[in-house]
Amino acid sequence: MELPSEEQLCFLAGVGLLAAVGVIEWPVAAAIAIGHGLAHSQHGKALREFGEALEEV
């Protein structure tokens, strides 16, 4: 299992912080985190494009 890069960890921590203080709801934070993970995955272009679409929403 490979750990995310420092940049990705900071992004995810920021999303978690926004959810913790109530700026965004937890389900939204989870969708953003999943989309971000898919966009940066090594599983192919289709998954990356799907993740980018989720991040835009």
PQR file of N, CA, C, O and H, with PARSE charges and radii, in Angstrom:
ATOM      1  N   MET A   1       0.848  -1.179   0.000 -0.4000 1.5000
ATOM      2  CA  MET A   1       0.000   0.000   0.000 -0.0000 2.0000
ATOM      3  C   MET A   1       0.892   1.240   0.000  0.5500 1.7000
ATOM      4  O   MET A   1       1.839   1.338   0.780 -0.5500 1.4000
ATOM      5  N   GLU A   2       0.582   2.164  -0.867 -0.4000 1.5000
ATOM      6  CA  GLU A   2       1.380   3.370  -1.007 -0.0000 2.0000
ATOM      7  C   GLU A   2       0.669   4.553  -0.337  0.5500 1.7000
ATOM      8  O   GLU A   2      -0.522   4.775  -0.555 -0.5500 1.4000
ATOM      9  H   GLU A   2      -0.187   2.084  -1.501  0.4000 1.0000
ATOM     10  N   LEU A   3       1.402   5.296   0.466 -0.4000 1.5000
ATOM     11  CA  LEU A   3       0.829   6.474   1.110 -0.0000 2.0000
ATOM     12  C   LEU A   3       0.682   7.610   0.109  0.5500 1.7000
ATOM     13  O   LEU A   3       1.479   7.731  -0.821 -0.5500 1.4000
ATOM     14  H   LEU A   3       2.369   5.116   0.643  0.4000 1.0000
ATOM     15  N   PRO A   4      -0.346   8.453   0.301 -0.5600 1.5000
ATOM     16  CA  PRO A   4      -0.495   9.612  -0.578  0.2800 2.0000
ATOM     17  C   PRO A   4       0.671  10.580  -0.403  0.5500 1.7000
ATOM     18  O   PRO A   4       1.357  10.566   0.619 -0.5500 1.4000
ATOM     19  N   SER A   5       0.884  11.416  -1.410 -0.4000 1.5000
ATOM     20  CA  SER A   5       1.949  12.405  -1.332 -0.0000 2.0000
ATOM     21  C   SER A   5       1.612  13.451  -0.273  0.5500 1.7000
ATOM     22  O   SER A   5       0.480  13.528   0.206 -0.5500 1.4000
ATOM     23  H   SER A   5       0.327  11.428  -2.240  0.4000 1.0000
ATOM     24  N   GLU A   6       2.605  14.248   0.080 -0.4000 1.5000
ATOM     25  CA  GLU A   6       2.406  15.289   1.093 -0.0000 2.0000
ATOM     26  C   GLU A   6       1.325  16.274   0.639  0.5500 1.7000
ATOM     27  O   GLU A   6       0.510  16.727   1.443 -0.5500 1.4000
ATOM     28  H   GLU A   6       3.525  14.186  -0.309  0.4000 1.0000
ATOM     29  N   GLU A   7       1.326  16.595  -0.641 -0.4000 1.5000
ATOM     30  CA  GLU A   7       0.324  17.520  -1.189 -0.0000 2.0000
ATOM     31  C   GLU A   7      -1.084  16.951  -1.040  0.5500 1.7000
ATOM     32  O   GLU A   7      -2.013  17.666  -0.664 -0.5500 1.4000
ATOM     33  H   GLU A   7       1.988  16.227  -1.294  0.4000 1.0000
ATOM     34  N   GLN A   8      -1.234  15.661  -1.337 -0.4000 1.5000
ATOM     35  CA  GLN A   8      -2.537  15.024  -1.216 -0.0000 2.0000
ATOM     36  C   GLN A   8      -2.980  14.949   0.248  0.5500 1.7000
ATOM     37  O   GLN A   8      -4.155  15.157   0.551 -0.5500 1.4000
ATOM     38  H   GLN A   8      -0.479  15.080  -1.642  0.4000 1.0000
ATOM     39  N   LEU A   9      -2.055  14.658   1.143 -0.4000 1.5000
ATOM     40  CA  LEU A   9      -2.397  14.612   2.571 -0.0000 2.0000
ATOM     41  C   LEU A   9      -2.855  15.969   3.071  0.5500 1.7000
ATOM     42  O   LEU A   9      -3.802  16.055   3.853 -0.5500 1.4000
ATOM     43  H   LEU A   9      -1.100  14.489   0.896  0.4000 1.0000
ATOM     44  N   CYS A  10      -2.196  17.029   2.628 -0.4000 1.5000
ATOM     45  CA  CYS A  10      -2.593  18.386   3.024 -0.0000 2.0000
ATOM     46  C   CYS A  10      -3.983  18.710   2.501  0.5500 1.7000
ATOM     47  O   CYS A  10      -4.791  19.303   3.215 -0.5500 1.4000
ATOM     48  H   CYS A  10      -1.427  16.959   1.992  0.4000 1.0000
ATOM     49  N   PHE A  11      -4.266  18.329   1.270 -0.4000 1.5000
ATOM     50  CA  PHE A  11      -5.584  18.560   0.694 -0.0000 2.0000
ATOM     51  C   PHE A  11      -6.654  17.836   1.509  0.5500 1.7000
ATOM     52  O   PHE A  11      -7.680  18.417   1.863 -0.5500 1.4000
ATOM     53  H   PHE A  11      -3.610  17.847   0.690  0.4000 1.0000
ATOM     54  N   LEU A  12      -6.402  16.565   1.800 -0.4000 1.5000
ATOM     55  CA  LEU A  12      -7.376  15.777   2.550 -0.0000 2.0000
ATOM     56  C   LEU A  12      -7.552  16.306   3.974  0.5500 1.7000
ATOM     57  O   LEU A  12      -8.661  16.305   4.508 -0.5500 1.4000
ATOM     58  H   LEU A  12      -5.569  16.093   1.512  0.4000 1.0000
ATOM     59  N   ALA A  13      -6.460  16.755   4.580 -0.4000 1.5000
ATOM     60  CA  ALA A  13      -6.554  17.348   5.923 -0.0000 2.0000
ATOM     61  C   ALA A  13      -7.391  18.624   5.878  0.5500 1.7000
ATOM     62  O   ALA A  13      -8.183  18.883   6.784 -0.5500 1.4000
ATOM     63  H   ALA A  13      -5.560  16.756   4.146  0.4000 1.0000
ATOM     64  N   GLY A  14      -7.215  19.416   4.827 -0.4000 1.5000
ATOM     65  CA  GLY A  14      -7.997  20.645   4.675 -0.0000 2.0000
ATOM     66  C   GLY A  14      -9.475  20.348   4.512  0.5500 1.7000
ATOM     67  O   GLY A  14     -10.314  21.024   5.107 -0.5500 1.4000
ATOM     68  H   GLY A  14      -6.571  19.206   4.091  0.4000 1.0000
ATOM     69  N   VAL A  15      -9.801  19.344   3.713 -0.4000 1.5000
ATOM     70  CA  VAL A  15     -11.205  18.956   3.530 -0.0000 2.0000
ATOM     71  C   VAL A  15     -11.777  18.461   4.859  0.5500 1.7000
ATOM     72  O   VAL A  15     -12.905  18.796   5.221 -0.5500 1.4000
ATOM     73  H   VAL A  15      -9.120  18.795   3.230  0.4000 1.0000
ATOM     74  N   GLY A  16     -10.992  17.664   5.580 -0.4000 1.5000
ATOM     75  CA  GLY A  16     -11.436  17.185   6.893 -0.0000 2.0000
ATOM     76  C   GLY A  16     -11.650  18.325   7.876  0.5500 1.7000
ATOM     77  O   GLY A  16     -12.605  18.306   8.653 -0.5500 1.4000
ATOM     78  H   GLY A  16     -10.076  17.392   5.286  0.4000 1.0000
ATOM     79  N   LEU A  17     -10.777  19.305   7.846 -0.4000 1.5000
ATOM     80  CA  LEU A  17     -10.923  20.466   8.734 -0.0000 2.0000
ATOM     81  C   LEU A  17     -12.181  21.256   8.398  0.5500 1.7000
ATOM     82  O   LEU A  17     -12.915  21.673   9.294 -0.5500 1.4000
ATOM     83  H   LEU A  17     -10.001  19.320   7.215  0.4000 1.0000
ATOM     84  N   LEU A  18     -12.430  21.462   7.104 -0.4000 1.5000
ATOM     85  CA  LEU A  18     -13.648  22.171   6.704 -0.0000 2.0000
ATOM     86  C   LEU A  18     -14.900  21.437   7.174  0.5500 1.7000
ATOM     87  O   LEU A  18     -15.871  22.067   7.592 -0.5500 1.4000
ATOM     88  H   LEU A  18     -11.833  21.123   6.376  0.4000 1.0000
ATOM     89  N   ALA A  19     -14.877  20.124   7.107 -0.4000 1.5000
ATOM     90  CA  ALA A  19     -16.025  19.343   7.576 -0.0000 2.0000
ATOM     91  C   ALA A  19     -16.132  19.399   9.097  0.5500 1.7000
ATOM     92  O   ALA A  19     -17.236  19.457   9.640 -0.5500 1.4000
ATOM     93  H   ALA A  19     -14.088  19.613   6.767  0.4000 1.0000
ATOM     94  N   ALA A  20     -14.996  19.383   9.783 -0.4000 1.5000
ATOM     95  CA  ALA A  20     -15.008  19.388  11.247 -0.0000 2.0000
ATOM     96  C   ALA A  20     -15.569  20.695  11.807  0.5500 1.7000
ATOM     97  O   ALA A  20     -16.255  20.685  12.829 -0.5500 1.4000
ATOM     98  H   ALA A  20     -14.100  19.336   9.341  0.4000 1.0000
ATOM     99  N   VAL A  21     -15.286  21.811  11.149 -0.4000 1.5000
ATOM    100  CA  VAL A  21     -15.784  23.096  11.643 -0.0000 2.0000
ATOM    101  C   VAL A  21     -17.166  23.437  11.085  0.5500 1.7000
ATOM    102  O   VAL A  21     -17.751  24.457  11.449 -0.5500 1.4000
ATOM    103  H   VAL A  21     -14.729  21.819  10.319  0.4000 1.0000
ATOM    104  N   GLY A  22     -17.683  22.585  10.203 -0.4000 1.5000
ATOM    105  CA  GLY A  22     -19.045  22.749   9.716 -0.0000 2.0000
ATOM    106  C   GLY A  22     -19.193  23.592   8.465  0.5500 1.7000
ATOM    107  O   GLY A  22     -20.312  23.952   8.097 -0.5500 1.4000
ATOM    108  H   GLY A  22     -17.208  21.756   9.907  0.4000 1.0000
ATOM    109  N   VAL A  23     -18.098  23.915   7.805 -0.4000 1.5000
ATOM    110  CA  VAL A  23     -18.186  24.701   6.575 -0.0000 2.0000
ATOM    111  C   VAL A  23     -18.833  23.861   5.469  0.5500 1.7000
ATOM    112  O   VAL A  23     -19.636  24.368   4.685 -0.5500 1.4000
ATOM    113  H   VAL A  23     -17.189  23.623   8.104  0.4000 1.0000
ATOM    114  N   ILE A  24     -18.475  22.568   5.414 -0.4000 1.5000
ATOM    115  CA  ILE A  24     -19.110  21.630   4.492 -0.0000 2.0000
ATOM    116  C   ILE A  24     -19.580  20.426   5.300  0.5500 1.7000
ATOM    117  O   ILE A  24     -19.072  20.161   6.390 -0.5500 1.4000
ATOM    118  H   ILE A  24     -17.823  22.157   6.051  0.4000 1.0000
ATOM    119  N   GLU A  25     -20.543  19.710   4.761 -0.4000 1.5000
ATOM    120  CA  GLU A  25     -21.077  18.524   5.429 -0.0000 2.0000
ATOM    121  C   GLU A  25     -20.154  17.330   5.202  0.5500 1.7000
ATOM    122  O   GLU A  25     -19.416  17.291   4.217 -0.5500 1.4000
ATOM    123  H   GLU A  25     -20.955  19.926   3.876  0.4000 1.0000
ATOM    124  N   TRP A  26     -20.194  16.360   6.109 -0.4000 1.5000
ATOM    125  CA  TRP A  26     -19.330  15.186   6.015 -0.0000 2.0000
ATOM    126  C   TRP A  26     -19.533  14.397   4.725  0.5500 1.7000
ATOM    127  O   TRP A  26     -18.551  13.953   4.130 -0.5500 1.4000
ATOM    128  H   TRP A  26     -20.794  16.392   6.909  0.4000 1.0000
ATOM    129  N   PRO A  27     -20.790  14.203   4.266 -0.5600 1.5000
ATOM    130  CA  PRO A  27     -20.934  13.461   2.997  0.2800 2.0000
ATOM    131  C   PRO A  27     -20.273  14.194   1.814  0.5500 1.7000
ATOM    132  O   PRO A  27     -19.727  13.553   0.916 -0.5500 1.4000
ATOM    133  N   VAL A  28     -20.325  15.516   1.815 -0.4000 1.5000
ATOM    134  CA  VAL A  28     -19.675  16.297   0.760 -0.0000 2.0000
ATOM    135  C   VAL A  28     -18.164  16.124   0.863  0.5500 1.7000
ATOM    136  O   VAL A  28     -17.485  15.938  -0.147 -0.5500 1.4000
ATOM    137  H   VAL A  28     -20.769  16.037   2.544  0.4000 1.0000
ATOM    138  N   ALA A  29     -17.645  16.185   2.074 -0.4000 1.5000
ATOM    139  CA  ALA A  29     -16.207  16.000   2.283 -0.0000 2.0000
ATOM    140  C   ALA A  29     -15.773  14.613   1.808  0.5500 1.7000
ATOM    141  O   ALA A  29     -14.719  14.467   1.189 -0.5500 1.4000
ATOM    142  H   ALA A  29     -18.196  16.336   2.894  0.4000 1.0000
ATOM    143  N   ALA A  30     -16.578  13.608   2.096 -0.4000 1.5000
ATOM    144  CA  ALA A  30     -16.249  12.249   1.660 -0.0000 2.0000
ATOM    145  C   ALA A  30     -16.252  12.150   0.139  0.5500 1.7000
ATOM    146  O   ALA A  30     -15.369  11.518  -0.443 -0.5500 1.4000
ATOM    147  H   ALA A  30     -17.435  13.726   2.599  0.4000 1.0000
ATOM    148  N   ALA A  31     -17.238  12.768  -0.510 -0.4000 1.5000
ATOM    149  CA  ALA A  31     -17.300  12.740  -1.976 -0.0000 2.0000
ATOM    150  C   ALA A  31     -16.097  13.447  -2.583  0.5500 1.7000
ATOM    151  O   ALA A  31     -15.539  12.980  -3.576 -0.5500 1.4000
ATOM    152  H   ALA A  31     -17.955  13.281  -0.038  0.4000 1.0000
ATOM    153  N   ILE A  32     -15.695  14.563  -1.998 -0.4000 1.5000
ATOM    154  CA  ILE A  32     -14.520  15.290  -2.488 -0.0000 2.0000
ATOM    155  C   ILE A  32     -13.270  14.438  -2.320  0.5500 1.7000
ATOM    156  O   ILE A  32     -12.449  14.349  -3.232 -0.5500 1.4000
ATOM    157  H   ILE A  32     -16.148  14.943  -1.192  0.4000 1.0000
ATOM    158  N   ALA A  33     -13.125  13.817  -1.163 -0.4000 1.5000
ATOM    159  CA  ALA A  33     -11.946  12.989  -0.900 -0.0000 2.0000
ATOM    160  C   ALA A  33     -11.882  11.791  -1.841  0.5500 1.7000
ATOM    161  O   ALA A  33     -10.809  11.452  -2.339 -0.5500 1.4000
ATOM    162  H   ALA A  33     -13.793  13.890  -0.422  0.4000 1.0000
ATOM    163  N   ILE A  34     -13.020  11.148  -2.088 -0.4000 1.5000
ATOM    164  CA  ILE A  34     -13.052  10.006  -2.992 -0.0000 2.0000
ATOM    165  C   ILE A  34     -12.734  10.451  -4.417  0.5500 1.7000
ATOM    166  O   ILE A  34     -11.967   9.797  -5.124 -0.5500 1.4000
ATOM    167  H   ILE A  34     -13.892  11.423  -1.683  0.4000 1.0000
ATOM    168  N   GLY A  35     -13.322  11.557  -4.825 -0.4000 1.5000
ATOM    169  CA  GLY A  35     -13.039  12.077  -6.162 -0.0000 2.0000
ATOM    170  C   GLY A  35     -11.581  12.442  -6.334  0.5500 1.7000
ATOM    171  O   GLY A  35     -10.981  12.177  -7.376 -0.5500 1.4000
ATOM    172  H   GLY A  35     -13.944  12.088  -4.250  0.4000 1.0000
ATOM    173  N   HIS A  36     -11.016  13.049  -5.311 -0.4000 1.5000
ATOM    174  CA  HIS A  36      -9.598  13.415  -5.350 -0.0000 2.0000
ATOM    175  C   HIS A  36      -8.735  12.153  -5.447  0.5500 1.7000
ATOM    176  O   HIS A  36      -7.770  12.109  -6.210 -0.5500 1.4000
ATOM    177  H   HIS A  36     -11.503  13.265  -4.465  0.4000 1.0000
ATOM    178  N   GLY A  37      -9.085  11.146  -4.678 -0.4000 1.5000
ATOM    179  CA  GLY A  37      -8.336   9.889  -4.722 -0.0000 2.0000
ATOM    180  C   GLY A  37      -8.422   9.218  -6.081  0.5500 1.7000
ATOM    181  O   GLY A  37      -7.425   8.706  -6.591 -0.5500 1.4000
ATOM    182  H   GLY A  37      -9.869  11.182  -4.058  0.4000 1.0000
ATOM    183  N   LEU A  38      -9.611   9.220  -6.665 -0.4000 1.5000
ATOM    184  CA  LEU A  38      -9.769   8.618  -7.988 -0.0000 2.0000
ATOM    185  C   LEU A  38      -9.008   9.402  -9.050  0.5500 1.7000
ATOM    186  O   LEU A  38      -8.429   8.814  -9.963 -0.5500 1.4000
ATOM    187  H   LEU A  38     -10.420   9.636  -6.250  0.4000 1.0000
ATOM    188  N   ALA A  39      -9.009  10.707  -8.935 -0.4000 1.5000
ATOM    189  CA  ALA A  39      -8.316  11.541  -9.916 -0.0000 2.0000
ATOM    190  C   ALA A  39      -6.811  11.311  -9.885  0.5500 1.7000
ATOM    191  O   ALA A  39      -6.140  11.461 -10.906 -0.5500 1.4000
ATOM    192  H   ALA A  39      -9.479  11.185  -8.193  0.4000 1.0000
ATOM    193  N   HIS A  40      -6.280  10.950  -8.731 -0.4000 1.5000
ATOM    194  CA  HIS A  40      -4.836  10.757  -8.598 -0.0000 2.0000
ATOM    195  C   HIS A  40      -4.423   9.292  -8.567  0.5500 1.7000
ATOM    196  O   HIS A  40      -3.262   8.969  -8.313 -0.5500 1.4000
ATOM    197  H   HIS A  40      -6.825  10.828  -7.902  0.4000 1.0000
ATOM    198  N   SER A  41      -5.382   8.409  -8.828 -0.4000 1.5000
ATOM    199  CA  SER A  41      -5.055   6.982  -8.799 -0.0000 2.0000
ATOM    200  C   SER A  41      -4.273   6.582 -10.044  0.5500 1.7000
ATOM    201  O   SER A  41      -4.241   7.308 -11.038 -0.5500 1.4000
ATOM    202  H   SER A  41      -6.325   8.672  -9.035  0.4000 1.0000
ATOM    203  N   GLN A  42      -3.660   5.439  -9.972 -0.4000 1.5000
ATOM    204  CA  GLN A  42      -2.882   4.902 -11.081 -0.0000 2.0000
ATOM    205  C   GLN A  42      -3.677   3.849 -11.858  0.5500 1.7000
ATOM    206  O   GLN A  42      -3.099   3.067 -12.612 -0.5500 1.4000
ATOM    207  H   GLN A  42      -3.686   4.849  -9.165  0.4000 1.0000
ATOM    208  N   HIS A  43      -4.999   3.829 -11.676 -0.4000 1.5000
ATOM    209  CA  HIS A  43      -5.814   2.767 -12.271 -0.0000 2.0000
ATOM    210  C   HIS A  43      -6.318   3.093 -13.669  0.5500 1.7000
ATOM    211  O   HIS A  43      -7.072   2.304 -14.238 -0.5500 1.4000
ATOM    212  H   HIS A  43      -5.468   4.465 -11.063  0.4000 1.0000
ATOM    213  N   GLY A  44      -5.937   4.198 -14.228 -0.4000 1.5000
ATOM    214  CA  GLY A  44      -6.318   4.477 -15.609 -0.0000 2.0000
ATOM    215  C   GLY A  44      -6.948   5.833 -15.794  0.5500 1.7000
ATOM    216  O   GLY A  44      -7.373   6.492 -14.845 -0.5500 1.4000
ATOM    217  H   GLY A  44      -5.324   4.839 -13.765  0.4000 1.0000
ATOM    218  N   LYS A  45      -6.993   6.221 -17.033 -0.4000 1.5000
ATOM    219  CA  LYS A  45      -7.496   7.528 -17.403 -0.0000 2.0000
ATOM    220  C   LYS A  45      -8.987   7.676 -17.108  0.5500 1.7000
ATOM    221  O   LYS A  45      -9.416   8.754 -16.696 -0.5500 1.4000
ATOM    222  H   LYS A  45      -6.649   5.686 -17.804  0.4000 1.0000
ATOM    223  N   ALA A  46      -9.776   6.647 -17.301 -0.4000 1.5000
ATOM    224  CA  ALA A  46     -11.219   6.735 -17.079 -0.0000 2.0000
ATOM    225  C   ALA A  46     -11.528   7.063 -15.625  0.5500 1.7000
ATOM    226  O   ALA A  46     -12.371   7.916 -15.346 -0.5500 1.4000
ATOM    227  H   ALA A  46      -9.428   5.771 -17.635  0.4000 1.0000
ATOM    228  N   LEU A  47     -10.854   6.394 -14.702 -0.4000 1.5000
ATOM    229  CA  LEU A  47     -11.069   6.686 -13.292 -0.0000 2.0000
ATOM    230  C   LEU A  47     -10.604   8.093 -12.934  0.5500 1.7000
ATOM    231  O   LEU A  47     -11.245   8.774 -12.133 -0.5500 1.4000
ATOM    232  H   LEU A  47     -10.169   5.701 -14.929  0.4000 1.0000
ATOM    233  N   ARG A  48      -9.502   8.527 -13.517 -0.4000 1.5000
ATOM    234  CA  ARG A  48      -8.977   9.860 -13.258 -0.0000 2.0000
ATOM    235  C   ARG A  48      -9.976  10.920 -13.731  0.5500 1.7000
ATOM    236  O   ARG A  48     -10.218  11.903 -13.030 -0.5500 1.4000
ATOM    237  H   ARG A  48      -8.982   7.974 -14.168  0.4000 1.0000
ATOM    238  N   GLU A  49     -10.555  10.720 -14.921 -0.4000 1.5000
ATOM    239  CA  GLU A  49     -11.542  11.651 -15.443 -0.0000 2.0000
ATOM    240  C   GLU A  49     -12.797  11.663 -14.576  0.5500 1.7000
ATOM    241  O   GLU A  49     -13.395  12.718 -14.364 -0.5500 1.4000
ATOM    242  H   GLU A  49     -10.358   9.922 -15.490  0.4000 1.0000
ATOM    243  N   PHE A  50     -13.199  10.496 -14.076 -0.4000 1.5000
ATOM    244  CA  PHE A  50     -14.353  10.427 -13.185 -0.0000 2.0000
ATOM    245  C   PHE A  50     -14.093  11.199 -11.898  0.5500 1.7000
ATOM    246  O   PHE A  50     -14.967  11.922 -11.420 -0.5500 1.4000
ATOM    247  H   PHE A  50     -12.714   9.639 -14.249  0.4000 1.0000
ATOM    248  N   GLY A  51     -12.904  11.053 -11.337 -0.4000 1.5000
ATOM    249  CA  GLY A  51     -12.529  11.784 -10.132 -0.0000 2.0000
ATOM    250  C   GLY A  51     -12.506  13.283 -10.360  0.5500 1.7000
ATOM    251  O   GLY A  51     -12.943  14.045  -9.498 -0.5500 1.4000
ATOM    252  H   GLY A  51     -12.194  10.466 -11.725  0.4000 1.0000
ATOM    253  N   GLU A  52     -12.004  13.717 -11.505 -0.4000 1.5000
ATOM    254  CA  GLU A  52     -12.000  15.150 -11.818 -0.0000 2.0000
ATOM    255  C   GLU A  52     -13.410  15.686 -11.914  0.5500 1.7000
ATOM    256  O   GLU A  52     -13.682  16.800 -11.466 -0.5500 1.4000
ATOM    257  H   GLU A  52     -11.650  13.097 -12.205  0.4000 1.0000
ATOM    258  N   ALA A  53     -14.321  14.902 -12.498 -0.4000 1.5000
ATOM    259  CA  ALA A  53     -15.717  15.319 -12.581 -0.0000 2.0000
ATOM    260  C   ALA A  53     -16.319  15.444 -11.195  0.5500 1.7000
ATOM    261  O   ALA A  53     -17.081  16.377 -10.940 -0.5500 1.4000
ATOM    262  H   ALA A  53     -14.100  13.997 -12.863  0.4000 1.0000
ATOM    263  N   LEU A  54     -15.995  14.528 -10.294 -0.4000 1.5000
ATOM    264  CA  LEU A  54     -16.493  14.613  -8.920 -0.0000 2.0000
ATOM    265  C   LEU A  54     -15.938  15.833  -8.191  0.5500 1.7000
ATOM    266  O   LEU A  54     -16.655  16.472  -7.420 -0.5500 1.4000
ATOM    267  H   LEU A  54     -15.376  13.770 -10.501  0.4000 1.0000
ATOM    268  N   GLU A  55     -14.674  16.160  -8.426 -0.4000 1.5000
ATOM    269  CA  GLU A  55     -14.083  17.317  -7.768 -0.0000 2.0000
ATOM    270  C   GLU A  55     -14.737  18.612  -8.238  0.5500 1.7000
ATOM    271  O   GLU A  55     -14.857  19.559  -7.461 -0.5500 1.4000
ATOM    272  H   GLU A  55     -14.092  15.641  -9.052  0.4000 1.0000
ATOM    273  N   GLU A  56     -15.162  18.665  -9.503 -0.4000 1.5000
ATOM    274  CA  GLU A  56     -15.790  19.870 -10.022 -0.0000 2.0000
ATOM    275  C   GLU A  56     -17.168  20.090  -9.430  0.5500 1.7000
ATOM    276  O   GLU A  56     -17.637  21.226  -9.370 -0.5500 1.4000
ATOM    277  H   GLU A  56     -15.064  17.895 -10.135  0.4000 1.0000
ATOM    278  N   VAL A  57     -17.823  19.032  -8.994 -0.4000 1.5000
ATOM    279  CA  VAL A  57     -19.161  19.154  -8.416 -0.0000 2.0000
ATOM    280  C   VAL A  57     -19.006  19.607  -7.013  0.5500 1.7000
ATOM    281  O   VAL A  57     -20.000  19.785  -6.309 -0.5500 1.4000
ATOM    282  H   VAL A  57     -17.442  18.109  -9.042  0.4000 1.0000
TER
END
